[in-house]
Amino acid sequence: MKALAALLLSAAPSLAQGYSDAQGGVVRWLDKLTNQTGDVELQLGQSATNGRLTIQLDACRYPSDNPAAEAEAHLTILDSTRDGPVFTGWMLASSPALSALDHPRYDVWVLRCVVPGYEPPEVAPDAPDDATTEGDGQ
């Protein structure tokens, strides 16, 4: 019982944090069979098709005071070979495995919400493997 109370108290600040609704979001998809991947930016209610999957963004929200901290998106995902959605629910950008798409061929996860005036930091590309370094005799 004490462990449960401690867990609830530690989660209280995140529950009290205010969230804002975004007008769009960015999701990434992976076709595990072909190894193709891509990012797609969707507006609320918009959908995109990649292979057999159609991904629709129903909602996207983020912490009002820190858009980079988290994104929560409600997605509806359809597979053209199946009846009904293969996924419908909330996905968290920071913990995609908590509510993941359970599909043998595809993975889909949320990257971020689209927030006006906010640009996510650029990720520097890795140095090539054949780059020479000082002291390697060349």
C-alpha positions in Angstrom: 0.0 0.0 0.0 2.9 2.4 0.8 4.4 1.7 -2.6 1.2 2.6 -4.3 0.9 5.8 -2.4 4.5 6.7 -3.2 3.9 6.0 -6.9 0.8 8.2 -6.9 2.6 11.0 -5.1 5.6 10.9 -7.5 3.2 11.1 -10.5 1.3 14.1 -9.1 3.4 16.8 -10.7 3.0 15.3 -14.1 -0.7 14.9 -13.6 -1.0 18.6 -12.6 1.0 19.8 -15.6 -1.1 21.7 -18.1 -1.3 20.4 -21.7 -2.0 22.2 -24.9 -3.7 20.9 -28.0 -1.6 21.0 -31.2 -3.0 21.3 -34.7 -0.8 18.6 -36.0 1.8 16.0 -35.3 4.7 14.0 -36.7 4.8 10.2 -36.8 7.3 7.8 -38.0 6.5 4.4 -39.7 8.7 1.4 -40.4 8.0 -1.4 -42.8 10.0 -4.3 -41.2 9.8 -6.4 -44.3 11.3 -3.9 -46.8 13.2 -1.8 -44.2 11.6 1.3 -45.5 10.9 4.1 -43.1 9.5 7.6 -43.2 8.2 10.5 -41.2 4.9 12.0 -42.0 3.4 15.3 -40.7 -0.3 15.2 -40.3 -2.9 17.8 -39.4 -5.8 16.9 -37.1 -8.1 14.6 -38.9 -5.7 14.0 -41.8 -4.5 10.6 -42.8 -1.6 9.3 -44.9 -1.1 5.9 -46.5 2.2 4.1 -46.6 2.2 0.5 -48.0 -0.9 -1.2 -46.5 -1.2 1.2 -43.5 -3.3 4.3 -43.3 -2.4 6.5 -40.3 -4.8 9.1 -39.1 -4.0 11.7 -36.5 -7.1 12.3 -34.2 -5.4 14.5 -31.6 -2.0 15.7 -30.4 -1.1 17.4 -27.2 2.0 18.5 -25.4 3.1 20.1 -22.1 2.2 23.8 -22.3 5.5 24.9 -20.6 7.8 22.6 -22.5 6.8 21.4 -26.0 10.0 19.3 -26.3 9.3 17.3 -23.2 6.6 15.0 -24.5 4.0 14.5 -27.2 0.8 12.5 -26.8 -1.0 11.6 -30.0 -4.3 9.7 -30.5 -4.0 7.7 -33.7 -6.3 5.5 -35.7 -4.3 3.0 -37.9 -5.9 0.8 -40.6 -4.4 -2.1 -42.6 -5.9 -2.5 -46.0 -5.9 -6.3 -45.6 -7.9 -6.3 -42.4 -11.4 -5.2 -41.3 -11.5 -2.4 -38.8 -8.6 -0.5 -37.2 -5.4 -2.4 -36.2 -4.8 0.3 -33.6 -6.8 3.1 -32.1 -5.6 5.0 -29.0 -3.0 7.2 -27.5 0.8 6.9 -28.1 3.4 8.6 -26.1 6.5 9.9 -27.9 8.8 9.2 -24.9 7.5 5.7 -24.3 6.3 4.2 -27.6 6.2 0.7 -26.1 3.6 1.6 -23.6 0.8 1.5 -26.2 2.4 0.3 -29.4 1.0 -0.9 -32.7 1.0 -4.7 -32.5 1.6 -5.6 -36.1 3.8 -8.3 -37.6 5.0 -6.0 -40.5 4.8 -2.4 -39.4 5.8 -0.2 -36.5 4.5 3.3 -36.0 5.5 5.8 -33.3 4.9 9.4 -32.4 7.8 11.9 -32.8 6.3 15.2 -31.7 3.4 17.6 -32.0 3.6 20.5 -34.4 3.8 23.6 -32.2 3.8 27.0 -33.8 7.1 28.8 -33.2 8.9 25.7 -32.0 11.5 24.0 -34.0 12.9 20.7 -32.7 16.7 20.6 -32.4 18.6 19.3 -35.3 20.5 16.1 -34.9 24.0 16.1 -36.1 24.9 13.3 -38.6 27.3 10.7 -37.4 30.9 10.9 -38.6 31.7 8.5 -41.5 33.4 5.3 -40.4 36.4 6.0 -42.8 37.1 9.4 -41.3 40.7 9.9 -40.4 41.8 11.1 -37.0 44.9 12.7 -35.8 47.7 10.3 -35.0 46.5 7.5 -37.1 49.6 7.7 -39.4 47.9 9.3 -42.4 
